[in-house]
Amino acid sequence: MENELAREVVPHGDPIALFKAWYDEARTTELNDSNAMALATATPEGLPSVRMVLLKGYGADGFVFYTNGLSRKGREIAANPNVALLFHWKSLRRQIRIEGHLQPVTAEEADAYFHSRARDSQLGAVASDQSAPLDSRETFLARYESVRDRFDGKDVERPGHWGGYRVVPAAMEFWHDRAHRLHERRRFERGADGDWSSTLLYP
Ligand SMILES: Cc1cc2nc3c(=O)[nH]c(=O)nc-3n(C[C@H](O)[C@H](O)[C@H](O)COP(=O)(O)O)c2cc1C
């Protein structure tokens, strides 16, 4: 048994390829929203906040999500582009942590994603003053209906403040549940040359 526990199950190499392998597996095992990730932001003073968002694309250049740029997270991001992401797949007992900085996606990318969403979701995105105080659900519904009428028979226009962000990873850490709580952690860091190196960490 000792030999089995000494064997590494988290490979070195390319962390983006490893992310893909785990994510593909999670898509078949997770009950819902296998693309859900916690996004941590912080004010320039270092006050943190965290919320879930959905991963809408990824690759060697980063991890993409979409949101309202005037929301609390949007305002924090505008003042401080350093963020962290967290995936936790209960069905796999695995966690991936990502740290990096944000870049906005292009207007073309944001338009393409916005218009790929269901029309109701597009209308909802226009109608929502995300993170602002709301006096009643009726107010929100009335705004939604007015936006729906405004775009009746037309394409819904993506609001300029609604868009996507790409988290460019500087570090990624993979956590794998192992027997006797002798879990396995491997942290990858990207050097100035863009190459990744990694090390095991005590769990
Ligand atoms: C599973 C899940 C996925 C979510 N995905 C998104 C998302 O992709 N974009 C988004 O703006 N909000 C998403 N939300 C809502 C956010 O968690 C949050 O309530 C909202 O963005 C406002 O956050 P803020 O006030 O910190 O800006 C999601 C919530 C959950 C529970």
The ligand as an SDF file (V2000), in Angstrom:
LIG
                    3D

 31 33  0  0  0  0  0  0  0  0999 V2000
  -23.3610   28.5540  -10.6750 C   0  0  0  0  0  0  0  0  0  0  0  0
  -23.3980   30.0420  -10.8720 C   0  0  0  0  0  0  0  0  0  0  0  0
  -22.9120   30.5810  -12.0470 C   0  0  0  0  0  0  0  0  0  0  0  0
  -22.9110   31.9680  -12.2570 C   0  0  0  0  0  0  0  0  0  0  0  0
  -22.3850   32.4640  -13.4170 N   0  0  0  0  0  0  0  0  0  0  0  0
  -22.2960   33.8030  -13.5910 C   0  0  0  0  0  0  0  0  0  0  0  0
  -21.6350   34.3430  -14.7450 C   0  0  0  0  0  0  0  0  0  0  0  0
  -21.1160   33.6110  -15.6160 O   0  0  0  0  0  0  0  0  0  0  0  0
  -21.5800   35.6970  -14.8740 N   0  0  0  0  0  0  0  0  0  0  0  0
  -22.1200   36.5410  -13.9250 C   0  0  0  0  0  0  0  0  0  0  0  0
  -22.0380   37.7480  -14.0920 O   0  0  0  0  0  0  0  0  0  0  0  0
  -22.7210   36.0550  -12.8130 N   0  0  0  0  0  0  0  0  0  0  0  0
  -22.8230   34.7050  -12.6230 C   0  0  0  0  0  0  0  0  0  0  0  0
  -23.4210   34.2090  -11.4910 N   0  0  0  0  0  0  0  0  0  0  0  0
  -23.9050   35.1600  -10.4600 C   0  0  0  0  0  0  0  0  0  0  0  0
  -22.7150   35.6380   -9.6160 C   0  0  0  0  0  0  0  0  0  0  0  0
  -22.3290   34.6180   -8.7050 O   0  0  0  0  0  0  0  0  0  0  0  0
  -23.0100   36.9290   -8.8400 C   0  0  0  0  0  0  0  0  0  0  0  0
  -24.1770   36.7910   -8.0660 O   0  0  0  0  0  0  0  0  0  0  0  0
  -23.1850   38.1270   -9.7670 C   0  0  0  0  0  0  0  0  0  0  0  0
  -22.3090   38.0750  -10.8880 O   0  0  0  0  0  0  0  0  0  0  0  0
  -22.9660   39.4450   -9.0350 C   0  0  0  0  0  0  0  0  0  0  0  0
  -21.6650   39.4220   -8.4440 O   0  0  0  0  0  0  0  0  0  0  0  0
  -20.9250   40.7800   -7.9720 P   0  0  0  0  0  0  0  0  0  0  0  0
  -21.9540   41.5980   -7.2240 O   0  0  0  0  0  0  0  0  0  0  0  0
  -19.8190   40.3180   -7.0720 O   0  0  0  0  0  0  0  0  0  0  0  0
  -20.4320   41.4750   -9.1870 O   0  0  0  0  0  0  0  0  0  0  0  0
  -23.4320   32.8280  -11.2640 C   0  0  0  0  0  0  0  0  0  0  0  0
  -23.9460   32.2780  -10.0700 C   0  0  0  0  0  0  0  0  0  0  0  0
  -23.9170   30.9150   -9.8780 C   0  0  0  0  0  0  0  0  0  0  0  0
  -24.4260   30.3500   -8.5730 C   0  0  0  0  0  0  0  0  0  0  0  0
  1  2  1  0
  2  3  1  0
  2 30  2  0
  3  4  2  0
  4  5  1  0
  4 28  1  0
  5  6  2  0
  6  7  1  0
  6 13  1  0
  7  8  2  0
  7  9  1  0
  9 10  1  0
 10 11  2  0
 10 12  1  0
 12 13  2  0
 13 14  1  0
 14 15  1  0
 14 28  1  0
 15 16  1  0
 16 17  1  0
 16 18  1  0
 18 19  1  0
 18 20  1  0
 20 21  1  0
 20 22  1  0
 22 23  1  0
 23 24  1  0
 24 25  2  0
 24 26  1  0
 24 27  1  0
 28 29  2  0
 29 30  1  0
 30 31  1  0
M  END
$$$$
